[in-house]
Amino acid sequence: MLEVKTLDKPDERRDFPRGHLEAVHMTDLDFAVATFEPGWRWTESVAPLAGTDTCQMHHNGYVLQGRMRIRMDDGGEVEVGPGDVYVVSPGHDAWVVGDEQAVVYDFQGQTAREFAKK
């Protein structure tokens, strides 16, 4: 198998309060670029769409720009910024830190198909 797609022509764009996601869907991978504006927080912007108290998606990510804070349901917390690669299990909240938009790449099997979907 050989698949190639470009982010210049994403398969999907999903808008949500204070942000959006652009994704390409491939056989074994969804790749998404998510842009979060200052003031974005998962529990305020996405929870109403997801219908859960915290994010129940698994994320494999890379921060291109900006800073985000991630808090796990068990209380663990970390801040990520440009150049950081992260893995986050289901059961977390996240928010933009500071006045710069955060741009993250998400490499995941199904995240881009389900994140911020009604």
Residue frames as a rotation matrix with the C-alpha (Angstrom) as fourth column:
MET 1
0.585 0.811 0.000 0.00
0.811 -0.585 0.000 0.00
0.000 0.000 -1.000 0.00
LEU 2
-0.704 -0.710 -0.027 1.12
0.709 -0.704 0.035 3.54
-0.044 0.006 0.999 -0.72
GLU 3
0.486 0.867 0.107 -0.90
0.858 -0.497 0.128 6.62
0.164 0.029 -0.986 0.22
VAL 4
-0.746 -0.644 -0.171 0.01
0.662 -0.744 -0.087 10.28
-0.071 -0.178 0.981 -0.01
LYS 5
0.476 0.846 0.239 -2.16
0.836 -0.520 0.177 13.28
0.274 0.116 -0.955 0.81
THR 6
-0.601 -0.668 0.439 -1.44
0.508 -0.743 -0.436 16.95
0.617 -0.039 0.786 1.32
LEU 7
-0.350 0.433 -0.831 -2.51
0.816 -0.294 -0.497 19.27
-0.460 -0.852 -0.250 4.10
ASP 8
-0.943 0.016 -0.333 -3.04
-0.167 -0.887 0.431 21.91
-0.289 0.462 0.839 1.42
LYS 9
-0.325 0.872 -0.365 -6.22
-0.673 0.058 0.737 19.99
0.664 0.485 0.569 0.57
PRO 10
-0.864 -0.008 0.503 -7.48
-0.430 0.531 -0.730 18.44
-0.261 -0.848 -0.462 3.83
ASP 11
-0.752 0.632 -0.186 -10.27
0.430 0.684 0.589 15.87
0.500 0.363 -0.786 3.70
GLU 12
0.350 0.888 -0.299 -12.11
0.779 -0.099 0.619 17.72
0.520 -0.450 -0.726 6.43
ARG 13
-0.763 -0.414 0.496 -12.18
0.011 -0.776 -0.631 20.95
0.646 -0.476 0.596 8.39
ARG 14
0.157 0.785 -0.599 -14.03
0.809 0.245 0.534 21.01
0.566 -0.568 -0.597 11.68
ASP 15
-0.463 -0.235 0.855 -14.67
-0.146 -0.931 -0.335 24.34
0.875 -0.279 0.396 13.43
PHE 16
0.240 0.493 -0.837 -15.40
0.865 0.283 0.414 24.64
0.441 -0.823 -0.358 17.13
PRO 17
0.976 0.185 0.111 -15.39
0.124 -0.901 0.416 27.61
0.177 -0.392 -0.903 19.54
ARG 18
0.665 -0.745 -0.041 -11.96
-0.622 -0.584 0.522 29.30
-0.413 -0.321 -0.852 19.50
GLY 19
-0.376 -0.896 0.235 -10.38
-0.510 0.412 0.755 26.80
-0.773 0.164 -0.612 17.16
HIS 20
0.681 0.544 -0.490 -10.49
-0.721 0.380 -0.580 24.42
-0.130 0.748 0.651 14.25
LEU 21
-0.066 -0.623 0.780 -9.03
-0.182 0.776 0.604 21.16
-0.981 -0.102 -0.164 13.03
GLU 22
0.430 0.106 -0.897 -7.97
-0.903 0.024 -0.430 20.20
-0.024 0.994 0.107 9.50
ALA 23
0.043 -0.329 0.943 -7.48
-0.432 0.845 0.315 16.51
-0.901 -0.421 -0.106 8.83
VAL 24
-0.154 -0.066 -0.986 -6.44
-0.912 0.392 0.116 14.02
0.379 0.917 -0.120 6.23
HIS 25
0.429 0.402 0.809 -7.89
-0.660 0.751 -0.023 10.52
-0.616 -0.524 0.588 6.59
MET 26
-0.237 -0.578 -0.781 -5.77
-0.900 0.433 -0.047 7.60
0.366 0.691 -0.623 5.46
THR 27
0.187 0.377 -0.907 -6.07
-0.202 0.918 0.340 3.84
0.961 0.120 0.248 5.78
ASP 28
0.248 -0.159 -0.955 -4.21
0.801 0.589 0.110 3.41
0.545 -0.793 0.274 9.08
LEU 29
-0.615 -0.539 -0.576 -3.73
0.760 -0.600 -0.250 7.02
-0.211 -0.592 0.778 10.11
ASP 30
0.692 0.619 0.372 -5.63
0.650 -0.758 0.051 10.21
0.314 0.206 -0.927 10.66
PHE 31
-0.502 -0.839 -0.209 -3.35
0.865 -0.480 -0.149 13.23
0.025 -0.255 0.967 10.70
ALA 32
0.601 0.779 0.178 -4.75
0.747 -0.627 0.221 16.49
0.283 0.000 -0.959 11.99
VAL 33
-0.722 -0.643 0.256 -3.52
0.495 -0.739 -0.457 20.03
0.483 -0.203 0.852 12.40
ALA 34
0.363 0.839 -0.406 -5.40
0.899 -0.201 0.388 21.69
0.244 -0.506 -0.827 15.23
THR 35
-0.619 -0.463 0.634 -5.32
0.297 -0.886 -0.356 25.43
0.727 -0.032 0.686 15.82
PHE 36
0.233 0.626 -0.744 -6.43
0.952 0.009 0.305 26.71
0.197 -0.780 -0.594 19.21
GLU 37
0.121 -0.104 0.987 -6.88
0.151 -0.981 -0.122 30.44
0.981 0.164 -0.103 19.85
PRO 38
-0.909 -0.399 0.124 -5.95
-0.022 -0.251 -0.968 32.13
0.417 -0.882 0.220 23.14
GLY 39
-0.451 0.758 0.471 -8.70
-0.878 -0.282 -0.388 31.40
-0.161 -0.588 0.792 25.65
TRP 40
0.178 0.497 -0.849 -9.48
-0.612 0.732 0.300 27.96
0.770 0.466 0.435 24.16
ARG 41
-0.620 -0.286 0.731 -10.10
-0.741 0.520 -0.425 25.23
-0.258 -0.805 -0.534 26.72
TRP 42
-0.881 0.241 -0.406 -11.34
-0.030 0.829 0.558 21.72
0.471 0.504 -0.724 25.98
THR 43
-0.674 0.639 -0.371 -13.92
0.702 0.398 -0.591 21.69
-0.230 -0.659 -0.716 28.79
GLU 44
-0.232 0.596 -0.769 -15.45
-0.035 -0.795 -0.605 24.93
-0.972 -0.113 0.205 27.47
SER 45
-0.277 0.028 -0.960 -15.04
-0.862 -0.450 0.236 24.61
-0.425 0.893 0.149 23.69
VAL 46
-0.595 -0.068 -0.801 -15.30
-0.598 0.703 0.385 20.90
0.537 0.708 -0.459 22.96
ALA 47
-0.966 0.203 0.158 -16.99
0.013 0.651 -0.759 19.20
-0.257 -0.731 -0.632 25.94
PRO 48
-0.168 0.975 -0.147 -20.45
-0.519 -0.214 -0.827 20.38
-0.838 -0.062 0.542 24.85
LEU 49
0.138 0.156 -0.978 -19.86
-0.976 0.192 -0.107 18.76
0.170 0.969 0.179 21.44
ALA 50
-0.643 -0.531 -0.552 -18.31
-0.447 0.845 -0.293 15.57
0.622 0.058 -0.781 22.84
GLY 51
0.450 0.893 0.014 -20.83
-0.473 0.225 0.852 15.09
0.757 -0.390 0.524 25.64
THR 52
0.398 -0.396 -0.827 -18.14
0.740 0.671 0.034 14.10
0.542 -0.626 0.561 28.15
ASP 53
0.941 -0.034 -0.337 -16.66
0.233 -0.658 0.716 15.97
-0.246 -0.752 -0.612 31.12
THR 54
0.144 -0.948 -0.285 -13.08
-0.484 -0.318 0.815 15.54
-0.863 0.021 -0.505 29.87
CYS 55
0.192 -0.144 -0.971 -11.47
-0.974 0.089 -0.206 14.49
0.116 0.986 -0.123 26.60
GLN 56
0.488 0.080 0.869 -11.71
-0.370 0.921 0.123 10.73
-0.791 -0.381 0.479 26.10
MET 57
0.949 -0.240 -0.207 -9.41
-0.142 0.261 -0.955 10.60
0.283 0.935 0.213 23.06
HIS 58
0.444 -0.895 0.025 -5.84
0.583 0.310 0.751 9.28
-0.680 -0.319 0.660 22.98
HIS 59
0.978 -0.130 -0.162 -3.45
-0.205 -0.734 -0.647 11.80
-0.035 0.666 -0.745 21.43
ASN 60
0.153 -0.977 0.152 0.02
0.869 0.206 0.449 11.43
-0.470 0.064 0.880 19.92
GLY 61
0.912 0.384 0.143 1.06
0.409 -0.821 -0.398 14.98
-0.035 0.421 -0.906 19.25
TYR 62
-0.301 -0.949 0.099 3.69
0.954 -0.299 0.030 17.51
0.002 0.103 0.995 18.30
VAL 63
0.566 0.455 -0.688 3.50
0.516 -0.846 -0.135 21.20
-0.643 -0.278 -0.713 19.21
LEU 64
0.110 -0.473 0.874 4.42
0.935 -0.249 -0.253 23.44
0.338 0.845 0.414 16.31
GLN 65
-0.568 -0.196 0.799 3.54
0.099 -0.980 -0.170 26.79
0.817 -0.018 0.576 17.92
GLY 66
0.158 0.659 0.735 2.25
-0.636 -0.501 0.586 28.18
0.755 -0.560 0.341 21.20
ARG 67
-0.903 -0.419 0.097 1.85
-0.315 0.491 -0.812 26.57
0.293 -0.764 -0.575 24.60
MET 68
0.201 0.962 -0.185 -0.77
-0.441 0.258 0.860 24.30
0.875 -0.091 0.476 26.11
ARG 69
-0.632 -0.233 0.739 -1.37
-0.771 0.279 -0.572 22.95
-0.072 -0.932 -0.356 29.59
ILE 70
-0.066 0.576 -0.815 -2.74
-0.347 0.752 0.560 19.41
0.935 0.320 0.150 29.93
ARG 71
-0.513 -0.011 0.858 -4.30
-0.854 0.105 -0.509 18.09
-0.084 -0.994 -0.063 33.14
MET 72
-0.700 0.217 -0.680 -5.16
-0.037 0.940 0.338 14.43
0.713 0.262 -0.651 33.54
ASP 73
0.371 0.925 0.082 -8.24
-0.262 0.019 0.965 13.32
0.891 -0.379 0.250 35.47
ASP 74
0.544 -0.221 -0.809 -5.91
0.724 0.612 0.319 11.84
0.425 -0.759 0.493 38.10
GLY 75
0.900 -0.117 -0.420 -4.35
0.180 -0.778 0.602 15.28
-0.398 -0.617 -0.679 38.71
GLY 76
-0.094 -0.963 0.252 -1.14
0.758 0.095 0.646 14.86
-0.646 0.252 0.721 36.69
GLU 77
0.887 0.397 -0.234 -0.33
0.205 -0.796 -0.570 18.05
-0.413 0.458 -0.788 34.79
VAL 78
-0.199 -0.954 0.222 2.21
0.748 -0.002 0.663 19.23
-0.633 0.298 0.714 32.22
GLU 79
0.577 0.270 -0.771 2.80
-0.268 -0.829 -0.491 22.19
-0.771 0.490 -0.406 29.92
VAL 80
0.086 -0.514 0.854 3.90
0.816 0.527 0.235 21.59
-0.571 0.677 0.465 26.33
GLY 81
0.471 -0.001 -0.882 5.39
-0.284 -0.947 -0.150 24.02
-0.835 0.321 -0.447 23.84
PRO 82
0.728 -0.138 -0.671 7.13
-0.683 -0.075 -0.726 24.26
0.050 0.988 -0.149 20.47
GLY 83
-0.198 -0.837 -0.510 9.13
-0.781 0.449 -0.434 21.15
0.593 0.312 -0.742 19.61
ASP 84
-0.555 0.032 0.831 7.52
-0.682 0.554 -0.477 18.97
-0.476 -0.832 -0.285 22.29
VAL 85
-0.433 0.431 -0.792 6.22
-0.390 0.702 0.595 15.53
0.813 0.566 -0.136 21.34
TYR 86
-0.620 0.274 0.736 3.58
-0.754 0.053 -0.655 14.11
-0.218 -0.960 0.173 23.67
VAL 87
-0.597 0.565 -0.569 1.32
0.185 0.788 0.587 11.14
0.780 0.245 -0.575 24.32
VAL 88
-0.724 0.462 0.511 -1.87
-0.688 -0.428 -0.587 11.79
-0.053 -0.777 0.628 26.29
SER 89
-0.898 0.428 -0.104 -4.24
0.428 0.903 0.023 9.06
0.103 -0.024 -0.994 27.41
PRO 90
-0.112 0.941 0.320 -8.01
0.287 -0.277 0.917 9.49
0.951 0.194 -0.239 27.55
GLY 91
0.559 0.427 -0.711 -9.29
0.800 -0.052 0.598 11.44
0.218 -0.903 -0.371 30.54
HIS 92
-0.484 -0.777 -0.403 -7.82
0.823 -0.561 0.093 14.94
-0.298 -0.287 0.910 30.35
ASP 93
0.820 0.534 -0.206 -8.49
0.437 -0.817 -0.377 18.62
-0.369 0.219 -0.903 29.92
ALA 94
-0.293 -0.918 0.268 -6.24
0.935 -0.217 0.280 21.01
-0.199 0.332 0.922 27.95
TRP 95
0.815 0.535 -0.222 -6.05
0.480 -0.838 -0.259 24.75
-0.324 0.105 -0.940 27.40
VAL 96
0.353 -0.660 0.663 -3.98
0.563 -0.416 -0.714 27.39
0.748 0.625 0.225 25.64
VAL 97
0.351 -0.374 -0.859 -1.45
0.805 -0.348 0.481 29.17
-0.478 -0.860 0.179 27.82
GLY 98
-0.568 -0.649 -0.506 -0.69
0.379 -0.752 0.539 32.81
-0.730 0.114 0.674 27.01
ASP 99
0.192 0.627 -0.755 -1.69
-0.288 -0.699 -0.654 35.11
-0.938 0.343 0.046 24.17
GLU 100
-0.555 -0.422 -0.717 -0.35
-0.809 0.074 0.583 33.09
-0.193 0.904 -0.383 21.21
GLN 101
0.608 0.757 -0.239 -2.44
-0.793 0.594 -0.134 30.56
0.041 0.271 0.962 19.33
ALA 102
-0.237 -0.608 0.758 -1.36
-0.509 0.742 0.436 26.95
-0.828 -0.283 -0.485 19.75
VAL 103
0.437 0.266 -0.859 -0.89
-0.879 0.332 -0.344 24.82
0.194 0.905 0.379 16.65
VAL 104
-0.215 -0.466 0.858 -0.48
-0.636 0.734 0.239 21.08
-0.741 -0.494 -0.454 17.19
TYR 105
-0.284 0.069 -0.956 -0.11
-0.787 0.554 0.273 18.07
0.548 0.830 -0.103 14.95
ASP 106
0.052 0.365 0.930 -2.04
-0.781 0.595 -0.190 15.00
-0.623 -0.716 0.316 16.05
PHE 107
-0.488 -0.267 -0.831 -1.01
-0.720 0.661 0.211 11.58
0.493 0.702 -0.515 14.73
GLN 108
-0.568 0.348 0.746 -3.61
-0.535 0.532 -0.656 9.03
-0.625 -0.772 -0.116 15.69
GLY 109
-0.888 0.252 0.385 -5.62
0.406 0.824 0.395 6.16
-0.217 0.507 -0.834 14.37
GLN 110
-0.189 0.932 0.310 -9.05
0.902 0.039 0.430 7.76
0.388 0.361 -0.848 14.80
THR 111
-0.424 0.022 -0.905 -8.65
0.671 -0.663 -0.331 11.06
-0.608 -0.748 0.266 16.67
ALA 112
-0.927 -0.004 -0.375 -9.25
-0.198 -0.844 0.498 13.28
-0.318 0.536 0.782 13.67
ARG 113
-0.673 0.730 -0.118 -12.44
0.188 0.323 0.928 11.40
0.715 0.602 -0.355 12.85
GLU 114
0.080 0.750 -0.657 -13.97
0.845 0.298 0.443 11.90
0.528 -0.591 -0.610 16.29
PHE 115
-0.626 -0.399 -0.670 -12.48
0.742 -0.568 -0.355 15.02
-0.239 -0.720 0.652 17.96
ALA 116
-0.756 0.345 -0.557 -14.98
-0.173 -0.925 -0.338 17.85
-0.632 -0.159 0.759 18.45
LYS 117
-0.830 0.529 -0.177 -17.74
-0.051 0.244 0.968 16.00
0.556 0.812 -0.176 16.63
LYS 118
-0.340 0.802 0.491 -21.37
-0.941 -0.294 -0.170 16.30
0.008 -0.519 0.855 17.62
